[in-house]
Amino acid sequence: MLPFKNRLVKGKDFERIQRGGRYFSHGNIALKFIPNGLEDTRVGFSVGLRFSKLAVARNQAKGMLRDIFRGYLNKLKKGQDIDVIIRKREGEKIKAPKLAEEVEIVLLKAGLIEIKK
């Protein structure tokens, strides 16, 4: 689980991100982010019915994303609200290692984490 201070839960926050956020995507992961004016970075997850009609599958996907983002919390740029959107192509299975790789690539593209040398 993500700490409460790092969770994005209010609908108005998601709407604000969707209206004015910057968009980046790679593979099955897309994200939008916007500065929040706070000390902490907050992350929310959007998994729609297009991903799967089964709530179990959507919740499993969110769980995988939470696990992945827990590892990035101290590496993320401070003061951002991030909405992570997961999508799936027809007949494709989502595996955690591939998902983690795609998350890292999209975070690097967005400039939310830096490459360690």
Jmol script that loads the backbone (N, CA, C; Angstrom):
load data "model"
ATOM      1  N   MET A   1       0.829  -1.191   0.000  1.00  0.00           N
ATOM      2  CA  MET A   1       0.000   0.000   0.000  1.00  0.00           C
ATOM      3  C   MET A   1       0.870   1.250   0.000  1.00  0.00           C
ATOM      4  N   LEU A   2       0.399   2.253  -0.686  1.00  0.00           N
ATOM      5  CA  LEU A   2       1.066   3.548  -0.647  1.00  0.00           C
ATOM      6  C   LEU A   2       0.675   4.264   0.638  1.00  0.00           C
ATOM      7  N   PRO A   3       1.588   5.028   1.229  1.00  0.00           N
ATOM      8  CA  PRO A   3       1.206   5.831   2.399  1.00  0.00           C
ATOM      9  C   PRO A   3       0.085   6.801   2.018  1.00  0.00           C
ATOM     10  N   PHE A   4      -0.775   7.132   2.976  1.00  0.00           N
ATOM     11  CA  PHE A   4      -1.943   7.961   2.684  1.00  0.00           C
ATOM     12  C   PHE A   4      -1.548   9.309   2.095  1.00  0.00           C
ATOM     13  N   LYS A   5      -0.451   9.893   2.577  1.00  0.00           N
ATOM     14  CA  LYS A   5      -0.037  11.211   2.081  1.00  0.00           C
ATOM     15  C   LYS A   5       0.378  11.163   0.606  1.00  0.00           C
ATOM     16  N   ASN A   6       0.658   9.970   0.074  1.00  0.00           N
ATOM     17  CA  ASN A   6       1.069   9.819  -1.318  1.00  0.00           C
ATOM     18  C   ASN A   6      -0.037   9.286  -2.217  1.00  0.00           C
ATOM     19  N   ARG A   7      -1.261   9.215  -1.698  1.00  0.00           N
ATOM     20  CA  ARG A   7      -2.381   8.712  -2.491  1.00  0.00           C
ATOM     21  C   ARG A   7      -3.193   9.865  -3.053  1.00  0.00           C
ATOM     22  N   LEU A   8      -3.619   9.705  -4.266  1.00  0.00           N
ATOM     23  CA  LEU A   8      -4.521  10.655  -4.913  1.00  0.00           C
ATOM     24  C   LEU A   8      -5.892  10.003  -4.923  1.00  0.00           C
ATOM     25  N   VAL A   9      -6.852  10.545  -4.185  1.00  0.00           N
ATOM     26  CA  VAL A   9      -8.134   9.862  -4.041  1.00  0.00           C
ATOM     27  C   VAL A   9      -9.336  10.707  -4.428  1.00  0.00           C
ATOM     28  N   LYS A  10      -9.235  12.028  -4.386  1.00  0.00           N
ATOM     29  CA  LYS A  10     -10.398  12.881  -4.633  1.00  0.00           C
ATOM     30  C   LYS A  10     -10.651  13.046  -6.126  1.00  0.00           C
ATOM     31  N   GLY A  11     -11.924  12.969  -6.492  1.00  0.00           N
ATOM     32  CA  GLY A  11     -12.319  13.112  -7.879  1.00  0.00           C
ATOM     33  C   GLY A  11     -11.918  14.453  -8.470  1.00  0.00           C
ATOM     34  N   LYS A  12     -11.995  15.519  -7.659  1.00  0.00           N
ATOM     35  CA  LYS A  12     -11.642  16.845  -8.175  1.00  0.00           C
ATOM     36  C   LYS A  12     -10.160  16.930  -8.537  1.00  0.00           C
ATOM     37  N   ASP A  13      -9.310  16.179  -7.820  1.00  0.00           N
ATOM     38  CA  ASP A  13      -7.881  16.154  -8.151  1.00  0.00           C
ATOM     39  C   ASP A  13      -7.645  15.434  -9.478  1.00  0.00           C
ATOM     40  N   PHE A  14      -8.344  14.323  -9.694  1.00  0.00           N
ATOM     41  CA  PHE A  14      -8.228  13.603 -10.960  1.00  0.00           C
ATOM     42  C   PHE A  14      -8.710  14.482 -12.121  1.00  0.00           C
ATOM     43  N   GLU A  15      -9.807  15.205 -11.904  1.00  0.00           N
ATOM     44  CA  GLU A  15     -10.329  16.099 -12.950  1.00  0.00           C
ATOM     45  C   GLU A  15      -9.339  17.207 -13.285  1.00  0.00           C
ATOM     46  N   ARG A  16      -8.702  17.775 -12.251  1.00  0.00           N
ATOM     47  CA  ARG A  16      -7.716  18.839 -12.465  1.00  0.00           C
ATOM     48  C   ARG A  16      -6.543  18.323 -13.301  1.00  0.00           C
ATOM     49  N   ILE A  17      -6.123  17.106 -13.032  1.00  0.00           N
ATOM     50  CA  ILE A  17      -5.022  16.507 -13.799  1.00  0.00           C
ATOM     51  C   ILE A  17      -5.463  16.279 -15.240  1.00  0.00           C
ATOM     52  N   GLN A  18      -6.665  15.754 -15.435  1.00  0.00           N
ATOM     53  CA  GLN A  18      -7.144  15.464 -16.782  1.00  0.00           C
ATOM     54  C   GLN A  18      -7.317  16.728 -17.612  1.00  0.00           C
ATOM     55  N   ARG A  19      -7.718  17.829 -16.977  1.00  0.00           N
ATOM     56  CA  ARG A  19      -7.899  19.087 -17.699  1.00  0.00           C
ATOM     57  C   ARG A  19      -6.577  19.734 -18.098  1.00  0.00           C
ATOM     58  N   GLY A  20      -5.599  19.751 -17.173  1.00  0.00           N
ATOM     59  CA  GLY A  20      -4.412  20.547 -17.444  1.00  0.00           C
ATOM     60  C   GLY A  20      -3.090  19.831 -17.357  1.00  0.00           C
ATOM     61  N   GLY A  21      -3.089  18.523 -17.209  1.00  0.00           N
ATOM     62  CA  GLY A  21      -1.839  17.806 -17.011  1.00  0.00           C
ATOM     63  C   GLY A  21      -1.082  17.516 -18.290  1.00  0.00           C
ATOM     64  N   ARG A  22       0.207  17.258 -18.128  1.00  0.00           N
ATOM     65  CA  ARG A  22       1.041  16.835 -19.258  1.00  0.00           C
ATOM     66  C   ARG A  22       0.908  15.330 -19.412  1.00  0.00           C
ATOM     67  N   TYR A  23       0.918  14.855 -20.657  1.00  0.00           N
ATOM     68  CA  TYR A  23       0.631  13.451 -20.972  1.00  0.00           C
ATOM     69  C   TYR A  23       1.863  12.773 -21.558  1.00  0.00           C
ATOM     70  N   PHE A  24       2.151  11.563 -21.061  1.00  0.00           N
ATOM     71  CA  PHE A  24       3.215  10.722 -21.608  1.00  0.00           C
ATOM     72  C   PHE A  24       2.720   9.280 -21.584  1.00  0.00           C
ATOM     73  N   SER A  25       3.171   8.478 -22.570  1.00  0.00           N
ATOM     74  CA  SER A  25       2.769   7.073 -22.572  1.00  0.00           C
ATOM     75  C   SER A  25       3.860   6.203 -23.177  1.00  0.00           C
ATOM     76  N   HIS A  26       3.791   4.938 -22.820  1.00  0.00           N
ATOM     77  CA  HIS A  26       4.658   3.915 -23.399  1.00  0.00           C
ATOM     78  C   HIS A  26       3.983   2.571 -23.170  1.00  0.00           C
ATOM     79  N   GLY A  27       3.791   1.824 -24.234  1.00  0.00           N
ATOM     80  CA  GLY A  27       3.188   0.495 -24.114  1.00  0.00           C
ATOM     81  C   GLY A  27       1.794   0.561 -23.514  1.00  0.00           C
ATOM     82  N   ASN A  28       1.604  -0.147 -22.409  1.00  0.00           N
ATOM     83  CA  ASN A  28       0.298  -0.216 -21.762  1.00  0.00           C
ATOM     84  C   ASN A  28       0.091   0.859 -20.700  1.00  0.00           C
ATOM     85  N   ILE A  29       1.090   1.693 -20.464  1.00  0.00           N
ATOM     86  CA  ILE A  29       1.021   2.695 -19.401  1.00  0.00           C
ATOM     87  C   ILE A  29       0.964   4.093 -19.994  1.00  0.00           C
ATOM     88  N   ALA A  30       0.055   4.896 -19.472  1.00  0.00           N
ATOM     89  CA  ALA A  30      -0.001   6.319 -19.807  1.00  0.00           C
ATOM     90  C   ALA A  30      -0.072   7.053 -18.475  1.00  0.00           C
ATOM     91  N   LEU A  31       0.482   8.250 -18.439  1.00  0.00           N
ATOM     92  CA  LEU A  31       0.334   9.036 -17.226  1.00  0.00           C
ATOM     93  C   LEU A  31       0.177  10.504 -17.559  1.00  0.00           C
ATOM     94  N   LYS A  32      -0.556  11.168 -16.689  1.00  0.00           N
ATOM     95  CA  LYS A  32      -0.722  12.614 -16.761  1.00  0.00           C
ATOM     96  C   LYS A  32      -0.286  13.140 -15.407  1.00  0.00           C
ATOM     97  N   PHE A  33       0.392  14.284 -15.415  1.00  0.00           N
ATOM     98  CA  PHE A  33       0.812  14.852 -14.147  1.00  0.00           C
ATOM     99  C   PHE A  33       0.748  16.368 -14.199  1.00  0.00           C
ATOM    100  N   ILE A  34       0.657  16.953 -13.014  1.00  0.00           N
ATOM    101  CA  ILE A  34       0.557  18.397 -12.865  1.00  0.00           C
ATOM    102  C   ILE A  34       1.135  18.753 -11.492  1.00  0.00           C
ATOM    103  N   PRO A  35       1.805  19.889 -11.367  1.00  0.00           N
ATOM    104  CA  PRO A  35       2.308  20.295 -10.038  1.00  0.00           C
ATOM    105  C   PRO A  35       1.140  20.500  -9.064  1.00  0.00           C
ATOM    106  N   ASN A  36       1.355  20.142  -7.791  1.00  0.00           N
ATOM    107  CA  ASN A  36       0.268  20.252  -6.819  1.00  0.00           C
ATOM    108  C   ASN A  36       0.511  21.306  -5.747  1.00  0.00           C
ATOM    109  N   GLY A  37       1.684  21.903  -5.691  1.00  0.00           N
ATOM    110  CA  GLY A  37       1.966  22.926  -4.693  1.00  0.00           C
ATOM    111  C   GLY A  37       2.160  22.388  -3.288  1.00  0.00           C
ATOM    112  N   LEU A  38       2.324  21.091  -3.152  1.00  0.00           N
ATOM    113  CA  LEU A  38       2.540  20.462  -1.847  1.00  0.00           C
ATOM    114  C   LEU A  38       3.962  19.906  -1.781  1.00  0.00           C
ATOM    115  N   GLU A  39       4.357  19.479  -0.595  1.00  0.00           N
ATOM    116  CA  GLU A  39       5.669  18.865  -0.414  1.00  0.00           C
ATOM    117  C   GLU A  39       5.727  17.455  -1.012  1.00  0.00           C
ATOM    118  N   ASP A  40       4.602  16.751  -0.961  1.00  0.00           N
ATOM    119  CA  ASP A  40       4.576  15.344  -1.351  1.00  0.00           C
ATOM    120  C   ASP A  40       4.062  15.145  -2.765  1.00  0.00           C
ATOM    121  N   THR A  41       4.536  14.074  -3.376  1.00  0.00           N
ATOM    122  CA  THR A  41       4.008  13.641  -4.659  1.00  0.00           C
ATOM    123  C   THR A  41       2.879  12.661  -4.378  1.00  0.00           C
ATOM    124  N   ARG A  42       1.751  12.863  -5.053  1.00  0.00           N
ATOM    125  CA  ARG A  42       0.604  11.975  -4.870  1.00  0.00           C
ATOM    126  C   ARG A  42       0.349  11.229  -6.172  1.00  0.00           C
ATOM    127  N   VAL A  43       0.010   9.934  -6.042  1.00  0.00           N
ATOM    128  CA  VAL A  43      -0.191   9.079  -7.206  1.00  0.00           C
ATOM    129  C   VAL A  43      -1.579   8.446  -7.121  1.00  0.00           C
ATOM    130  N   GLY A  44      -2.300   8.474  -8.243  1.00  0.00           N
ATOM    131  CA  GLY A  44      -3.592   7.815  -8.349  1.00  0.00           C
ATOM    132  C   GLY A  44      -3.589   6.900  -9.563  1.00  0.00           C
ATOM    133  N   PHE A  45      -4.474   5.930  -9.565  1.00  0.00           N
ATOM    134  CA  PHE A  45      -4.498   4.936 -10.634  1.00  0.00           C
ATOM    135  C   PHE A  45      -5.882   4.871 -11.265  1.00  0.00           C
ATOM    136  N   SER A  46      -5.924   4.882 -12.588  1.00  0.00           N
ATOM    137  CA  SER A  46      -7.182   4.774 -13.327  1.00  0.00           C
ATOM    138  C   SER A  46      -7.142   3.508 -14.174  1.00  0.00           C
ATOM    139  N   VAL A  47      -8.045   2.604 -13.870  1.00  0.00           N
ATOM    140  CA  VAL A  47      -8.160   1.366 -14.637  1.00  0.00           C
ATOM    141  C   VAL A  47      -9.626   1.236 -15.016  1.00  0.00           C
ATOM    142  N   GLY A  48      -9.924   1.450 -16.283  1.00  0.00           N
ATOM    143  CA  GLY A  48     -11.311   1.493 -16.729  1.00  0.00           C
ATOM    144  C   GLY A  48     -11.863   0.147 -17.161  1.00  0.00           C
ATOM    145  N   LEU A  49     -13.137   0.166 -17.511  1.00  0.00           N
ATOM    146  CA  LEU A  49     -13.811  -1.045 -17.971  1.00  0.00           C
ATOM    147  C   LEU A  49     -13.235  -1.567 -19.281  1.00  0.00           C
ATOM    148  N   ARG A  50     -12.596  -0.696 -20.049  1.00  0.00           N
ATOM    149  CA  ARG A  50     -11.971  -1.162 -21.288  1.00  0.00           C
ATOM    150  C   ARG A  50     -10.822  -2.132 -20.994  1.00  0.00           C
ATOM    151  N   PHE A  51     -10.188  -1.956 -19.843  1.00  0.00           N
ATOM    152  CA  PHE A  51      -9.101  -2.858 -19.451  1.00  0.00           C
ATOM    153  C   PHE A  51      -9.651  -4.262 -19.240  1.00  0.00           C
ATOM    154  N   SER A  52     -10.717  -4.362 -18.450  1.00  0.00           N
ATOM    155  CA  SER A  52     -11.374  -5.648 -18.211  1.00  0.00           C
ATOM    156  C   SER A  52     -12.749  -5.389 -17.618  1.00  0.00           C
ATOM    157  N   LYS A  53     -13.684  -6.217 -17.970  1.00  0.00           N
ATOM    158  CA  LYS A  53     -15.021  -6.105 -17.397  1.00  0.00           C
ATOM    159  C   LYS A  53     -15.035  -6.652 -15.964  1.00  0.00           C
ATOM    160  N   LEU A  54     -14.029  -7.447 -15.614  1.00  0.00           N
ATOM    161  CA  LEU A  54     -13.975  -8.074 -14.301  1.00  0.00           C
ATOM    162  C   LEU A  54     -13.277  -7.167 -13.291  1.00  0.00           C
ATOM    163  N   ALA A  55     -13.961  -6.868 -12.192  1.00  0.00           N
ATOM    164  CA  ALA A  55     -13.394  -6.020 -11.144  1.00  0.00           C
ATOM    165  C   ALA A  55     -12.125  -6.647 -10.561  1.00  0.00           C
ATOM    166  N   VAL A  56     -12.091  -7.964 -10.493  1.00  0.00           N
ATOM    167  CA  VAL A  56     -10.914  -8.658  -9.950  1.00  0.00           C
ATOM    168  C   VAL A  56      -9.672  -8.322 -10.777  1.00  0.00           C
ATOM    169  N   ALA A  57      -9.792  -8.366 -12.087  1.00  0.00           N
ATOM    170  CA  ALA A  57      -8.660  -8.077 -12.967  1.00  0.00           C
ATOM    171  C   ALA A  57      -8.224  -6.617 -12.842  1.00  0.00           C
ATOM    172  N   ARG A  58      -9.184  -5.699 -12.748  1.00  0.00           N
ATOM    173  CA  ARG A  58      -8.850  -4.279 -12.596  1.00  0.00           C
ATOM    174  C   ARG A  58      -8.141  -4.032 -11.266  1.00  0.00           C
ATOM    175  N   ASN A  59      -8.627  -4.667 -10.200  1.00  0.00           N
ATOM    176  CA  ASN A  59      -8.005  -4.494  -8.886  1.00  0.00           C
ATOM    177  C   ASN A  59      -6.615  -5.113  -8.825  1.00  0.00           C
ATOM    178  N   GLN A  60      -6.405  -6.234  -9.506  1.00  0.00           N
ATOM    179  CA  GLN A  60      -5.074  -6.836  -9.566  1.00  0.00           C
ATOM    180  C   GLN A  60      -4.093  -5.914 -10.282  1.00  0.00           C
ATOM    181  N   ALA A  61      -4.547  -5.287 -11.357  1.00  0.00           N
ATOM    182  CA  ALA A  61      -3.702  -4.362 -12.101  1.00  0.00           C
ATOM    183  C   ALA A  61      -3.321  -3.169 -11.222  1.00  0.00           C
ATOM    184  N   LYS A  62      -4.292  -2.631 -10.486  1.00  0.00           N
ATOM    185  CA  LYS A  62      -3.989  -1.515  -9.583  1.00  0.00           C
ATOM    186  C   LYS A  62      -3.013  -1.945  -8.496  1.00  0.00           C
ATOM    187  N   GLY A  63      -3.173  -3.148  -7.999  1.00  0.00           N
ATOM    188  CA  GLY A  63      -2.256  -3.659  -6.978  1.00  0.00           C
ATOM    189  C   GLY A  63      -0.831  -3.766  -7.499  1.00  0.00           C
ATOM    190  N   MET A  64      -0.681  -4.256  -8.734  1.00  0.00           N
ATOM    191  CA  MET A  64       0.655  -4.341  -9.338  1.00  0.00           C
ATOM    192  C   MET A  64       1.267  -2.945  -9.470  1.00  0.00           C
ATOM    193  N   LEU A  65       0.462  -1.981  -9.913  1.00  0.00           N
ATOM    194  CA  LEU A  65       0.955  -0.618 -10.073  1.00  0.00           C
ATOM    195  C   LEU A  65       1.343  -0.007  -8.729  1.00  0.00           C
ATOM    196  N   ARG A  66       0.559  -0.251  -7.690  1.00  0.00           N
ATOM    197  CA  ARG A  66       0.898   0.278  -6.360  1.00  0.00           C
ATOM    198  C   ARG A  66       2.236  -0.273  -5.884  1.00  0.00           C
ATOM    199  N   ASP A  67       2.447  -1.567  -6.095  1.00  0.00           N
ATOM    200  CA  ASP A  67       3.721  -2.191  -5.711  1.00  0.00           C
ATOM    201  C   ASP A  67       4.887  -1.542  -6.445  1.00  0.00           C
ATOM    202  N   ILE A  68       4.709  -1.327  -7.734  1.00  0.00           N
ATOM    203  CA  ILE A  68       5.770  -0.733  -8.546  1.00  0.00           C
ATOM    204  C   ILE A  68       6.066   0.687  -8.069  1.00  0.00           C
ATOM    205  N   PHE A  69       5.028   1.481  -7.845  1.00  0.00           N
ATOM    206  CA  PHE A  69       5.221   2.877  -7.465  1.00  0.00           C
ATOM    207  C   PHE A  69       5.749   3.033  -6.043  1.00  0.00           C
ATOM    208  N   ARG A  70       5.489   2.067  -5.177  1.00  0.00           N
ATOM    209  CA  ARG A  70       6.042   2.134  -3.829  1.00  0.00           C
ATOM    210  C   ARG A  70       7.570   2.170  -3.882  1.00  0.00           C
ATOM    211  N   GLY A  71       8.153   1.462  -4.849  1.00  0.00           N
ATOM    212  CA  GLY A  71       9.603   1.465  -5.013  1.00  0.00           C
ATOM    213  C   GLY A  71      10.155   2.766  -5.579  1.00  0.00           C
ATOM    214  N   TYR A  72       9.313   3.540  -6.243  1.00  0.00           N
ATOM    215  CA  TYR A  72       9.761   4.794  -6.859  1.00  0.00           C
ATOM    216  C   TYR A  72       9.458   6.027  -6.013  1.00  0.00           C
ATOM    217  N   LEU A  73       8.761   5.893  -4.897  1.00  0.00           N
ATOM    218  CA  LEU A  73       8.303   7.062  -4.140  1.00  0.00           C
ATOM    219  C   LEU A  73       9.427   8.032  -3.779  1.00  0.00           C
ATOM    220  N   ASN A  74      10.554   7.509  -3.312  1.00  0.00           N
ATOM    221  CA  ASN A  74      11.627   8.428  -2.908  1.00  0.00           C
ATOM    222  C   ASN A  74      12.456   8.915  -4.089  1.00  0.00           C
ATOM    223  N   LYS A  75      12.235   8.384  -5.276  1.00  0.00           N
ATOM    224  CA  LYS A  75      12.953   8.822  -6.474  1.00  0.00           C
ATOM    225  C   LYS A  75      12.145   9.835  -7.287  1.00  0.00           C
ATOM    226  N   LEU A  76      10.826   9.901  -7.041  1.00  0.00           N
ATOM    227  CA  LEU A  76       9.950  10.778  -7.824  1.00  0.00           C
ATOM    228  C   LEU A  76      10.200  12.240  -7.497  1.00  0.00           C
ATOM    229  N   LYS A  77      10.021  13.073  -8.505  1.00  0.00           N
ATOM    230  CA  LYS A  77      10.100  14.518  -8.348  1.00  0.00           C
ATOM    231  C   LYS A  77       9.033  14.959  -7.342  1.00  0.00           C
ATOM    232  N   LYS A  78       9.390  15.833  -6.419  1.00  0.00           N
ATOM    233  CA  LYS A  78       8.480  16.268  -5.354  1.00  0.00           C
ATOM    234  C   LYS A  78       7.439  17.258  -5.881  1.00  0.00           C
ATOM    235  N   GLY A  79       6.269  17.259  -5.231  1.00  0.00           N
ATOM    236  CA  GLY A  79       5.234  18.236  -5.523  1.00  0.00           C
ATOM    237  C   GLY A  79       4.458  18.006  -6.802  1.00  0.00           C
ATOM    238  N   GLN A  80       4.187  16.755  -7.139  1.00  0.00           N
ATOM    239  CA  GLN A  80       3.446  16.431  -8.361  1.00  0.00           C
ATOM    240  C   GLN A  80       2.229  15.582  -8.018  1.00  0.00           C
ATOM    241  N   ASP A  81       1.155  15.760  -8.769  1.00  0.00           N
ATOM    242  CA  ASP A  81       0.020  14.845  -8.747  1.00  0.00           C
ATOM    243  C   ASP A  81       0.091  14.040 -10.033  1.00  0.00           C
ATOM    244  N   ILE A  82       0.097  12.717  -9.905  1.00  0.00           N
ATOM    245  CA  ILE A  82       0.264  11.834 -11.060  1.00  0.00           C
ATOM    246  C   ILE A  82      -0.939  10.898 -11.158  1.00  0.00           C
ATOM    247  N   ASP A  83      -1.534  10.835 -12.343  1.00  0.00           N
ATOM    248  CA  ASP A  83      -2.609   9.884 -12.620  1.00  0.00           C
ATOM    249  C   ASP A  83      -2.050   8.850 -13.592  1.00  0.00           C
ATOM    250  N   VAL A  84      -1.970   7.604 -13.145  1.00  0.00           N
ATOM    251  CA  VAL A  84      -1.427   6.519 -13.963  1.00  0.00           C
ATOM    252  C   VAL A  84      -2.594   5.755 -14.560  1.00  0.00           C
ATOM    253  N   ILE A  85      -2.580   5.623 -15.879  1.00  0.00           N
ATOM    254  CA  ILE A  85      -3.659   4.959 -16.601  1.00  0.00           C
ATOM    255  C   ILE A  85      -3.083   3.696 -17.234  1.00  0.00           C
ATOM    256  N   ILE A  86      -3.756   2.587 -17.024  1.00  0.00           N
ATOM    257  CA  ILE A  86      -3.287   1.332 -17.616  1.00  0.00           C
ATOM    258  C   ILE A  86      -4.317   0.893 -18.650  1.00  0.00           C
ATOM    259  N   ARG A  87      -3.812   0.403 -19.754  1.00  0.00           N
ATOM    260  CA  ARG A  87      -4.694  -0.099 -20.808  1.00  0.00           C
ATOM    261  C   ARG A  87      -4.136  -1.429 -21.305  1.00  0.00           C
ATOM    262  N   LYS A  88      -4.963  -2.176 -21.977  1.00  0.00           N
ATOM    263  CA  LYS A  88      -4.550  -3.505 -22.432  1.00  0.00           C
ATOM    264  C   LYS A  88      -5.044  -3.693 -23.855  1.00  0.00           C
ATOM    265  N   ARG A  89      -4.170  -4.225 -24.656  1.00  0.00           N
ATOM    266  CA  ARG A  89      -4.575  -4.546 -26.025  1.00  0.00           C
ATOM    267  C   ARG A  89      -5.280  -5.896 -26.023  1.00  0.00           C
ATOM    268  N   GLU A  90      -6.101  -6.116 -27.001  1.00  0.00           N
ATOM    269  CA  GLU A  90      -6.899  -7.328 -27.079  1.00  0.00           C
ATOM    270  C   GLU A  90      -6.073  -8.593 -26.953  1.00  0.00           C
ATOM    271  N   GLY A  91      -6.499  -9.488 -26.079  1.00  0.00           N
ATOM    272  CA  GLY A  91      -5.868 -10.788 -25.926  1.00  0.00           C
ATOM    273  C   GLY A  91      -4.509 -10.764 -25.263  1.00  0.00           C
ATOM    274  N   GLU A  92      -4.097  -9.632 -24.769  1.00  0.00           N
ATOM    275  CA  GLU A  92      -2.767  -9.508 -24.171  1.00  0.00           C
ATOM    276  C   GLU A  92      -2.853  -9.743 -22.661  1.00  0.00           C
ATOM    277  N   LYS A  93      -1.854 -10.429 -22.124  1.00  0.00           N
ATOM    278  CA  LYS A  93      -1.758 -10.643 -20.681  1.00  0.00           C
ATOM    279  C   LYS A  93      -0.772  -9.609 -20.120  1.00  0.00           C
ATOM    280  N   ILE A  94      -1.126  -9.024 -18.990  1.00  0.00           N
ATOM    281  CA  ILE A  94      -0.271  -8.046 -18.340  1.00  0.00           C
ATOM    282  C   ILE A  94       0.545  -8.766 -17.268  1.00  0.00           C
ATOM    283  N   LYS A  95       1.856  -8.715 -17.396  1.00  0.00           N
ATOM    284  CA  LYS A  95       2.768  -9.335 -16.433  1.00  0.00           C
ATOM    285  C   LYS A  95       3.515  -8.253 -15.671  1.00  0.00           C
ATOM    286  N   ALA A  96       3.777  -8.489 -14.392  1.00  0.00           N
ATOM    287  CA  ALA A  96       4.400  -7.488 -13.518  1.00  0.00           C
ATOM    288  C   ALA A  96       5.779  -7.020 -14.011  1.00  0.00           C
ATOM    289  N   PRO A  97       6.683  -7.913 -14.448  1.00  0.00           N
ATOM    290  CA  PRO A  97       8.003  -7.425 -14.886  1.00  0.00           C
ATOM    291  C   PRO A  97       7.919  -6.487 -16.096  1.00  0.00           C
ATOM    292  N   LYS A  98       7.061  -6.824 -17.052  1.00  0.00           N
ATOM    293  CA  LYS A  98       6.898  -5.973 -18.231  1.00  0.00           C
ATOM    294  C   LYS A  98       6.279  -4.634 -17.836  1.00  0.00           C
ATOM    295  N   LEU A  99       5.311  -4.689 -16.929  1.00  0.00           N
ATOM    296  CA  LEU A  99       4.651  -3.483 -16.452  1.00  0.00           C
ATOM    297  C   LEU A  99       5.646  -2.567 -15.733  1.00  0.00           C
ATOM    298  N   ALA A 100       6.516  -3.150 -14.906  1.00  0.00           N
ATOM    299  CA  ALA A 100       7.524  -2.357 -14.186  1.00  0.00           C
ATOM    300  C   ALA A 100       8.467  -1.667 -15.160  1.00  0.00           C
ATOM    301  N   GLU A 101       8.855  -2.374 -16.207  1.00  0.00           N
ATOM    302  CA  GLU A 101       9.736  -1.796 -17.226  1.00  0.00           C
ATOM    303  C   GLU A 101       9.056  -0.630 -17.939  1.00  0.00           C
ATOM    304  N   GLU A 102       7.787  -0.797 -18.289  1.00  0.00           N
ATOM    305  CA  GLU A 102       7.048   0.265 -18.977  1.00  0.00           C
ATOM    306  C   GLU A 102       6.850   1.483 -18.077  1.00  0.00           C
ATOM    307  N   VAL A 103       6.610   1.249 -16.786  1.00  0.00           N
ATOM    308  CA  VAL A 103       6.457   2.359 -15.837  1.00  0.00           C
ATOM    309  C   VAL A 103       7.753   3.154 -15.756  1.00  0.00           C
ATOM    310  N   GLU A 104       8.883   2.458 -15.663  1.00  0.00           N
ATOM    311  CA  GLU A 104      10.169   3.156 -15.577  1.00  0.00           C
ATOM    312  C   GLU A 104      10.420   3.993 -16.834  1.00  0.00           C
ATOM    313  N   ILE A 105      10.127   3.446 -17.992  1.00  0.00           N
ATOM    314  CA  ILE A 105      10.349   4.169 -19.248  1.00  0.00           C
ATOM    315  C   ILE A 105       9.483   5.415 -19.310  1.00  0.00           C
ATOM    316  N   VAL A 106       8.206   5.306 -18.947  1.00  0.00           N
ATOM    317  CA  VAL A 106       7.322   6.465 -19.033  1.00  0.00           C
ATOM    318  C   VAL A 106       7.690   7.517 -17.980  1.00  0.00           C
ATOM    319  N   LEU A 107       8.161   7.100 -16.804  1.00  0.00           N
ATOM    320  CA  LEU A 107       8.605   8.068 -15.800  1.00  0.00           C
ATOM    321  C   LEU A 107       9.860   8.807 -16.261  1.00  0.00           C
ATOM    322  N   LEU A 108      10.750   8.100 -16.926  1.00  0.00           N
ATOM    323  CA  LEU A 108      11.952   8.748 -17.476  1.00  0.00           C
ATOM    324  C   LEU A 108      11.583   9.724 -18.593  1.00  0.00           C
ATOM    325  N   LYS A 109      10.671   9.315 -19.478  1.00  0.00           N
ATOM    326  CA  LYS A 109      10.221  10.194 -20.565  1.00  0.00           C
ATOM    327  C   LYS A 109       9.598  11.471 -20.027  1.00  0.00           C
ATOM    328  N   ALA A 110       8.834  11.342 -18.945  1.00  0.00           N
ATOM    329  CA  ALA A 110       8.133  12.479 -18.361  1.00  0.00           C
ATOM    330  C   ALA A 110       9.068  13.362 -17.532  1.00  0.00           C
ATOM    331  N   GLY A 111      10.251  12.855 -17.221  1.00  0.00           N
ATOM    332  CA  GLY A 111      11.184  13.625 -16.406  1.00  0.00           C
ATOM    333  C   GLY A 111      10.829  13.615 -14.931  1.00  0.00           C
ATOM    334  N   LEU A 112      10.085  12.620 -14.492  1.00  0.00           N
ATOM    335  CA  LEU A 112       9.699  12.530 -13.088  1.00  0.00           C
ATOM    336  C   LEU A 112      10.723  11.789 -12.235  1.00  0.00           C
ATOM    337  N   ILE A 113      11.597  11.022 -12.867  1.00  0.00           N
ATOM    338  CA  ILE A 113      12.750  10.432 -12.184  1.00  0.00           C
ATOM    339  C   ILE A 113      13.979  10.689 -13.038  1.00  0.00           C
ATOM    340  N   GLU A 114      15.142  10.594 -12.414  1.00  0.00           N
ATOM    341  CA  GLU A 114      16.374  10.808 -13.141  1.00  0.00           C
ATOM    342  C   GLU A 114      17.156   9.508 -13.240  1.00  0.00           C
ATOM    343  N   ILE A 115      17.955   9.411 -14.289  1.00  0.00           N
ATOM    344  CA  ILE A 115      18.790   8.242 -14.506  1.00  0.00           C
ATOM    345  C   ILE A 115      19.942   8.278 -13.505  1.00  0.00           C
ATOM    346  N   LYS A 116      20.156   7.189 -12.816  1.00  0.00           N
ATOM    347  CA  LYS A 116      21.277   7.075 -11.869  1.00  0.00           C
ATOM    348  C   LYS A 116      22.516   6.643 -12.635  1.00  0.00           C
ATOM    349  N   LYS A 117      23.622   7.364 -12.448  1.00  0.00           N
ATOM    350  CA  LYS A 117      24.859   7.015 -13.147  1.00  0.00           C
ATOM    351  C   LYS A 117      25.874   6.449 -12.210  1.00  0.00           C
TER     352      LYS A 117
END
end "model"
wireframe off; spacefill off
backbone 0.3
color backbone group
